[in-house]
């Protein structure tokens, strides 16, 4: 199954609350919305990608449980970015102070912030260009560190604010740098 993009602009402009209600009413679909208001239906991933994603979340969460520096989120979490896009990274982390600054209502629905750190894992069904565009969007909206893990091409793209995109060949060990101090991830 491929990603489906629906242009709703000719008939409707969904508010954040309407988009939230649409997602709640269609729980079996993984939905996102870009900054121009296009509704994106994201296909499910296969077993290999799902397992890899679970490993990434586990590794980050294990580090976070020890440091207690933030909150870890799965691909089911939608973040409302400053540009209005509603996106769900495969793995996300938000610094604790930023998370606690949100109201309880904001935390219960779709948090209105860009994660400090995000991972996108390219699955067999993903085209590379849309994921790269998504990573650039995170960066433009305030992401502090992002990794696009691309097993098909055995590469990792590292996104940082104010810096040129860095591409590293796999296998490698990635560093959480000063965003996730002491966190390292081995990718094959």
PyMOL commands that set and color helices and strands:
alter all, ss='L'
color gray80, all
select helices_A, chain A and resi 16-25+47-67+96-100+104-108+128-140
alter helices_A, ss='H'
color red, helices_A
select strands_A, chain A and resi 4-7+30-33+38-42+70-74+79-80+86-87+91-95+117-121+145-150+155-159+166-169+172-175+184-187
alter strands_A, ss='S'
color yellow, strands_A
deselect
rebuild
show_as cartoon
